[in-house]
Amino acid sequence: MKQVDSTLRAAVLVSGGGTNLQAIIDSQKRGDLKIQLAVVLSDKPQAYGLVRAQQAGIDSVCVLPADHADRDAYDGAVLRHLDRYRPDLVLLAGFMRILTPSFVTRYLGRLLNIHPSLLPKYAGLHTHRRALEAGERWHGSTVHYVTEVLDGGPRIIQGRVPVLPDDDVDRLARRVLAVEHRIYPEAIRLISEGRVHYADAAAWLDGSRLDEPLQFESGS
Ligand code: GRF
């Protein structure tokens, strides 16, 4: 998908605090990110990400799992909401549900996630605890295209942080979040400028296949 001349329309899916959403909003407001934030959708009514959307004047909607018979029905309802906004990109930003294959297929190549580990290490949950228990010296976060393989889609960019001797889960999580707030807007910027795209089950940068993700260095 090459988009150079037209402004991309993005939908953001959240379940929680929405600090990544906020980083995207801030980046757009600063003019660093030329996209249109069309809608924020949550599965949780108390998600603070919904408040952030309202404060930024972005349409927001909560779709409750309890109102739907099963995962297919739920994802179908989410797709219908998203369709109204015709998003070019669907950004998962702490959306704590696994999407059905039909959802993923529908938005394949336009669906991104941010995962708090240096994928392929630590797919799934409790990434910080697992990295600490394994004695890792480095941890971080990855922005990747979403495919049917959980946390296994083509990686675009990673941000690494050192694991410090006195780290606990909270301290490490804070350091990882700070780098997430840099790499998610950066990945979206590269896509919005037509430099990164998805094709043939891979991520591409400037016409070359990205076999390894870009590395974000603090201070860069
Ligand atoms: C982030 O750590 C992200 O990697 C993970 O969920 C967390 C969301 O944080 N998928 P926030 O809601 O953006 O603050």
Residues whose N, C-alpha, C, O or C-beta is under 5 A from the ligand:
A	BS01	GRF	G16 G17 G18 T19 N20 L21 A93 G94 I114 H115 P116
